[in-house]
Amino acid sequence: MTETDASKRPLEMPETFLPYLERYRIYKLFKDMIQDLVINLPKDHLKHMKVFLGRHLHCSKDVDRVILLVSPELHIDVNRLARDMIKDLGYFVITRRCVMDRYEKHDKYVPGCVSPVLLSEVTKMMTSRDPVPQAGWLMFDHPCTLQEARCLQQDGILPTVTLVLTPPPPVAPKAVDPRTPARSFFQQDFEGLKLAYKATLKEVYIEAEDCPENILTKCSNAIIAAAAGAQGPGRGLHAWGAPGVYRVLLVGPRGSGRKTQAIAAARHFDIVYLNFEELFKQAEVRNDEIGEKMRKFGTSVRMKAEIVKRRIAQKDCIDHGWILTGYPTSGEDFEYLDRMSTPPNRIIFLNTDWEVCKARTMSRGVDWCTGREAPRGSGPRVMSPSREFEKQLDAELDTYFTENLAELRAYAGITAVEIDGNKTIDQVQVKVQAAIMAAPSINIECCSQLRNVRADELAL
């Protein structure tokens, strides 16, 4: 054993290095490499990591991994469509028959018994063998059941886009038939597979008069649009260009629902929720340099920025991302926030009317025993807001709508997203999630709209 043996002492990444690694996406590369090792479990880890880095260097974006689902109502030549897509896009095709040929030669094959787990293992072997990962693959007629799709997902065989070829929706809804028609082993469970791959679903409407060339063009355009970030209902959720780690700034006045929306979004995306009021209270009572200065000299703009900077530089925020509410409150705050090592990459404004903000805030009381907020009239211990609080609220809303809002919008720039906060919690949350995960729709270098990006539809 030598003094440099890693097993003798724990190796820790200094927190000061993390912002640099995250800014240049080196940290994400390490995380993706570890994820790839966990999914594939190679025998030679060093060789596998070298191959992974080689692929990363030669690939500017994810290769296309396409699953093709064809509605039973359509009568098209899928084999011909697949051949045309091979010529046009250069994919490797994986069919049910190809998988079954290798499945029947497997050592664990039992005649008369089809195991979805073993099918998934064979499919994983086919998709991970070079040069399939570099060129991409097209899979049709497989998987056929929801259980098979779940097994593929658990083994890490994930499509970037799932094309659903279906007739245009009818003018009048069809009568619902509760009976499921019988199907053979090689027939796909169309509705079940749509449910399994709903995260990457992109519907392609096929008309009765469409020729094979038109069908090929529609499929190719759908794949290109999905890779470019064209999202929306039924358009798929694969967004190229979206940030790897979400750092979200949710701006709104008191009563706009910013805390409720931020907590729900943090739970959905598994990111850290940061409330500046709580950070401020924690910093004020700490026995450190910032706490001593706050107690001795009071609060300043720079001091508030130091509180936020110290929190977002911690490892949990670097690893998972964060969503911040209550800060900034002015353009000067925004300048300090933008100069930090890990500034926000998503800025969302909750536009809520003055009357709505005041009504929501005044409808909440305080439990005099626990100090927590509670709806007015929900219990004997809940106190209603005082007149002094109402006057303070009016002054705060007046300052926000007359001074701070215009200043914050100017500093946020053209990439900020504005959402109507007067609607219900669920409706606003859908738009907040869509704004967080959408690819950028504005080129900030030339201040122009990007092509093939429909971020406006995502928020509908």
C-alpha positions, 0 to 999 in steps of 0.5 A: 500500500502506498500513501496515494492509495484511494482505499486508505482515505476518502476522496471528496470533491471540494464544493468550490470545484462544483460550479466550474464543473457544472458550468462546463457540463463536466459534472453532468458527463461524470453523472452520465458515465456513472449512470451508463456503468450502472445500467450496462454493468460491463465486465471491463469498466475502464474499457467501457468508460473509454468507449463512452468518452469516445462516443461523447466526443463524436456525438454533438447530440443524442442519436435517434432511438425510435419506436414505431407504433402503427394503429390497427386501423391503418393498412400500410406497408410497415416493412417498406416504410422501415426500409425507406427510413433506413435509406433516409436516416441510416438507422439499424432496424430491430423487429420482433422476428429479429429478437425472437431469432436470438431469443430462441437460441438463448441458453435460458430459452424454454420452448412454449414459454415467452419471458418478457425479462429474457426478451428485454435482455436479448433486446438490450444485447442487440441495441448495445452492440457496436455500431448500433449505439452510434448510428441509432435504431428503429424498432417496430413490431416490438415490444408487443405488450405493456409488460414487455415495454416496462422490462425494456424501460427497466433495462435502460432501452429508452427511445428518444421519440415514439412515433404513433402512426394513426388516422386523424381524429374523427369529427364525431367521437366513436362509440366506446366498445369495452370489449378488447379484440383477441390478438396473437403473440405478434400483434401489438397492444397499441393502447398499452404501448402508447401509455408506456411510452407517453413521455416520448410520444409524438403522433403522426396523422396518416391520411387514407390517400397518403402515398409511401413517400408522404408517410416517410416524409411525415415520419422523418419530419416528426423525428427531426422536430422531436430532436429539435425540441418541438413539444406540446400535447401529443408531440413528445417530451424529448427536448434537445437544448434544455438544460441538464440541471434545472436552476429555476427562478420563480418570480411573483408577488405575495399571494401569487402562489409562488411557494405552492407552485415552487414546492410542487415543481420541486417535488416533480423534478426532484430539485431543491426548493429554496425560499429566501425568507427561510434562508434569511432567517437561518443566516441571521441566527448562525454563528458565522461571518455572515450572521455576525455582520447581519446582527451587527450592521444590518442587511444590505443588497450584497449580504442578501446575495451572499446568502443565496450564493452560499446556498446554491453552491452546496452539493445538493443544489449542484447535483439536483438543481434548485427553484428559488422564490422570494429573491431577487426583489430588485434589479440590483439583486438580479445583477448579483444573482446573474454574476454568481457561478451557477445563475438561473437558467429558467426565469418564470414570472407569475402574473397575478392580479393585485386583487387576487394576490390580496384576496389569497393572502388575506384568506390565510390566518396564523395558528397562534400555537404553532405559528403556521399558516392556516385557512381562516375559520379552520379552527379556534386557534387560527387568528385573522390578519390584523389591519397593520398586516393589511396595510403592510401588504398593500404597500408591498403589492404597490411597490411590486406592481409599480416599481419592481415588476418592470425592473425585474422584467428588464433584467430578466431579458427575452428568455423569461417566461410569463404565466397567468397565475390567476388560474387554478393551481393545477393549470398553473403547475402544468404551465410551470412544468412546461416552461421548466423543461422546454428547450430554448425558443429564443436565440439570445445572440441575435435576439431571434426566434429559433426554428422548429421549436414550439415552446408556446404550445407546450404551455397551452 
